[in-house]
Amino acid sequence: MSSLSQGPRVTRGESISRHHRYDAADISDFAHRAGDRNPVHHDVGAGASSRFGKRIASAEHTMALMIGVAASWLAERGTAIGLGCSFRFTAAVREGDTLELKWVVSDAFFKESLGGMIVVFDGSATNQDGLVAMKGSLQMLLQE
């Protein structure tokens, strides 16, 4: 019998968070690497003339950072494998914003057929003004 099935290494209610500041170089570099050529991520003029008033981060930028927070935290306990995620974008992330990227464990249970613990996270990315820019859920497998 594995140690995971003998007792939880992750419990409901545990939370993790970190902060990330989005600067111009960070926004453009990530969008470029992700293949997102939308000018609002790269061009100062395009950002300024957009409804957002300045450059904005690509949605996949914050998604990647959010997933990284949870995956890194879970990997401290064993092998962490992503099973699925869902995100909803509720506000733009503007150049200069600092976001708190936060997850809370909403469920954790042993799944014999997968040989590990399913960990379900509910999360949000909230800017310095308290505006929620993104909400999401993430399911990961924690193995020995």
C-alpha positions in Angstrom: 0.0 0.0 0.0 1.4 3.4 -1.0 2.0 6.2 1.5 -0.5 8.3 -0.5 -3.3 5.9 0.2 -2.4 5.7 3.9 -2.9 9.4 4.5 -3.2 12.7 2.7 -0.2 14.8 1.8 -2.5 17.6 0.6 -5.7 18.6 2.5 -8.7 20.8 1.6 -8.3 24.4 2.5 -4.5 24.6 1.9 -3.6 27.7 -0.1 -0.6 29.0 -2.0 0.1 32.3 -3.6 2.7 34.4 -5.2 2.9 37.8 -6.8 4.0 38.7 -10.3 4.5 42.1 -11.8 3.9 42.5 -15.5 6.4 44.9 -17.2 6.7 45.7 -20.9 9.5 43.3 -21.7 7.8 40.5 -19.8 4.5 41.0 -21.6 6.1 41.1 -25.1 8.6 38.3 -24.5 5.9 35.9 -23.3 3.5 36.7 -26.1 6.3 36.3 -28.6 7.4 32.9 -27.2 3.7 31.8 -27.1 3.3 32.8 -30.8 0.7 35.5 -29.9 1.4 38.3 -32.4 -1.5 40.5 -31.2 -0.1 44.1 -31.3 -1.7 45.0 -27.9 1.0 42.8 -26.4 4.0 44.2 -28.3 3.3 47.7 -29.5 3.0 50.7 -27.2 0.9 52.6 -29.7 -1.5 49.7 -30.3 -1.9 49.3 -26.5 -2.4 53.0 -25.9 -5.1 53.3 -28.6 -6.9 50.1 -27.4 -9.8 50.2 -25.0 -7.3 49.2 -22.3 -5.1 52.3 -22.7 -1.8 50.5 -22.6 -0.3 47.2 -23.4 -1.9 44.1 -21.9 -0.6 40.7 -21.1 -1.8 37.7 -23.2 -4.3 35.5 -21.4 -2.0 32.5 -21.8 0.7 34.4 -19.9 -1.4 34.5 -16.6 -2.7 31.0 -17.2 0.9 29.7 -17.4 2.0 31.5 -14.3 -1.1 30.3 -12.4 -0.4 26.6 -13.4 3.2 27.0 -12.5 2.4 28.1 -9.0 0.3 25.1 -8.3 2.6 22.6 -10.2 5.7 23.8 -8.3 3.9 23.6 -4.9 2.6 20.1 -5.6 5.9 18.9 -7.0 7.4 19.5 -3.6 5.3 16.5 -2.4 5.9 14.1 -5.2 5.4 13.8 -9.0 2.8 16.3 -10.2 0.9 15.7 -13.4 -1.7 18.0 -14.9 -5.1 16.5 -15.7 -7.1 19.5 -16.7 -7.9 23.1 -16.2 -10.5 25.8 -16.9 -10.0 29.6 -16.8 -12.3 32.6 -17.2 -10.9 36.0 -18.0 -12.7 38.8 -16.2 -10.4 41.8 -16.6 -7.3 42.8 -18.7 -3.9 42.6 -17.1 -2.2 45.8 -18.0 1.5 46.7 -18.2 2.6 47.7 -14.7 0.0 45.5 -12.9 1.0 43.3 -10.0 -1.2 40.2 -9.6 -1.6 37.9 -6.7 -1.8 34.4 -8.2 -3.6 32.3 -5.6 -4.9 28.7 -5.4 -6.9 27.0 -2.7 -7.2 23.2 -2.5 -11.0 22.5 -2.8 -10.7 18.7 -2.9 -8.1 16.0 -2.6 -8.7 12.3 -2.7 -6.9 9.0 -3.6 -7.7 7.5 -7.0 -6.5 3.9 -7.0 -6.8 3.5 -10.8 -4.3 6.4 -11.3 -2.1 5.4 -8.4 -2.2 8.7 -6.7 -4.1 11.6 -5.2 -6.3 13.8 -7.3 -5.9 17.4 -6.1 -8.5 20.0 -7.2 -7.6 23.7 -7.0 -9.8 26.8 -7.3 -7.9 30.0 -8.0 -7.8 33.6 -8.9 -5.5 36.2 -10.2 -6.2 39.6 -8.5 -4.5 42.9 -9.3 -3.1 45.5 -6.9 -6.5 47.3 -6.9 -8.4 44.2 -5.9 -9.8 43.6 -9.4 -10.0 39.9 -10.2 -8.5 39.4 -13.7 -8.9 35.6 -13.9 -10.6 32.8 -12.1 -9.8 29.1 -12.7 -9.9 25.5 -11.6 -7.1 23.0 -12.0 -7.0 19.3 -11.5 -3.6 17.5 -10.9 -2.5 14.0 -10.0 0.0 13.6 -7.2 2.0 10.4 -7.4 4.8 9.0 -5.3 
